[in-house]
């Protein structure tokens, strides 16, 4: 996936991330932890954990395309540090005048291309929709 982003093959990257996201959704539907919990609570907990871990990894793959949604999801998964750093502007004077620079401070960012590991029992934030459904009006 990183190779597709590095080569700026965004359409191919988007296709692959969507395919992987659909596989996670398929896994969750097949395991159906909402019904499995009645017969086998441990298996239901495992299914939910596996899905959450996959979603945690997917947020990194979606980040170049949907950075704000990935950041929101990162916080909902219970992380305290931001996924991305902070962008800011800074004046840079020189002999020809003052110029406005766009800067990036990554010192507090936790986002890397390395998959993380959700801690078992990690507290999650209250879920909220990442996207607003558009109406035809």
Secondary structure, DSSP 8 states (H G I E B T S, - for coil): -HHHHHTT-HHHHHHHHHHHHHHHHHHHHHH-HHHHHHH-HHHHHHHHHHHHHHHHHHHHHHHTT-HHHHHHHHHHTT--S-SS-EEEEEEEEETTEEEEEEEEE-TT----SS-----TT--------SS------
